[in-house]
Amino acid sequence: MSDPTPAPTETIADDDLCPICHLLILSPVLTQCAHILCASCMAQWADTSTSTTPLTATPLLDLTATYTPSLSASCPMCRTQTTAHPSPTLAATLAQKYPTTYALRAAEEEQDILAQRSNETGAESIVLLIGNKHRIERRSDDGNTHDWTFFVRVSRPEMVKEVRVYLHPTFRPPVVTLREPPFEVRRLGWGTFNIRVAVVLESWFVWDAGSDAVGRELALEWMLDFEGRGMQRRVRAKVRRVEGEDGESVSRRTRNAVRRVQAMGDGDGEFEV
């Protein structure tokens, strides 16, 4: 019996090639500066080129939108500070236009991800966004009432077991433990104060050595900002995988955590204790 006829070679148009890897764009993301590239290429660029950013004012719209920390960086094409957002419509178009090539690209990237995560002793990057949203709730002669929402957003939520938020002692309760994303606390108040945070990893991860990290806990601080509509800053850190206490494989427990996060969806509710 003769071999099956090989699939025809697909010629990729130049506009459909990623400017970073020069392959068919996979899981395309669109930057604010109108460049299109692979999501993984943008993430790798952001991870290697972006350091912790100083405090900068951020429009409220950006703060409330779905945030993917690993895709926020200077654009690899024009070097403009930008964010990148998935384009599912373009992804569907490319998959339909180049079915064979797109399927091969997806399979290759999945293998690359599995190979990377199989190295359980290696350090992995995680990016956190910490800050607060703000608006004036009521104006009066004796001061203003501020409606604020403090948040910690992470690029790898499946790694995080809980986020403990330490508020001013006048709030009840003064300590809020958030066990599911979004990690946010919303309150009304009269004045600003310093919020302390402990980001606690799941038991099969530890923070890489650092002055603010001990074992599974990373300590952060944030001074509430009431001057504008919101402030934020990025924090980049490293984590390492360790074997689970019950002997369950790291890869299996990680997959289960990912499924749990995905099942929760993107909702915008508050989880407070």
Number of C-alpha atoms within 10 A of each C-alpha: 3 4 5 6 6 6 7 7 9 11 9 15 8 11 10 18 17 19 18 14 12 12 17 24 27 24 21 27 25 19 22 14 15 10 16 24 27 24 22 19 21 25 18 13 19 20 19 10 12 15 12 13 12 10 12 11 14 17 13 16 11 11 18 10 8 13 17 19 23 25 26 22 24 18 22 18 12 10 10 13 14 17 22 26 17 18 14 12 9 18 18 14 11 20 18 11 13 16 13 14 19 21 12 11 15 14 11 11 13 12 11 12 11 11 10 12 17 12 13 17 12 13 17 17 15 19 21 21 20 22 24 26 24 21 17 15 12 10 10 7 5 7 10 14 16 19 17 23 17 23 22 21 20 25 17 17 20 21 22 20 17 19 23 18 24 18 18 15 9 7 12 9 13 11 17 18 19 20 16 19 24 20 24 24 19 16 10 15 15 12 12 13 13 13 15 16 22 19 22 23 21 19 18 20 23 22 23 19 13 11 8 11 18 14 15 20 20 20 14 16 14 18 14 21 21 19 10 14 18 24 24 23 17 22 17 18 18 15 20 18 23 15 16 14 9 6 7 11 14 19 17 10 17 18 11 13 18 15 12 13 16 12 9 11 10 11 9 12 10 14 16 15 9
